[in-house]
Each structure stands twice: as structure tokens, then as C-alpha cells.
Amino acid sequence: MRTVRGLPVLGETVCNYDEGFISGILSLYSGKEYVAVETDCWATGGRVCRFQADVREGDS
């Protein structure tokens, strides 16, 4: 399991790979195009990394 716990506060999100992975898995299994965005991140001072995933505009 990948973790960013312990990283210093960098002022920007760092889990771009995870955004793409989440988008890809949801898109593959649902047949709709998803976009995932990291909304909370350890590297921005959050206690956890949290993601919001939504169907891409026009694919609903």
C-alpha cells in the first residue's frame, strides 16, 4: 500500500497517480468517463488523502 504519511507540507497535492488510477477503474467498470480529483492531501496539511470522482461532463 502506497502512503504519503510523513511527507512535509508542500502546499500542493501529490497523488496524481491515484487520481488517474481511480478515474480509470471507475470508467472501466461503469462504461462512463470519470474524473477524480484529490480534495484533501497529507502534503497540503490534511489528515488523509481524499478524492472526489464525478462523471465527466457530457457522459452522464
Order of alpha helices (4+ residues) and beta strands (2+ residues): alpha-beta-beta
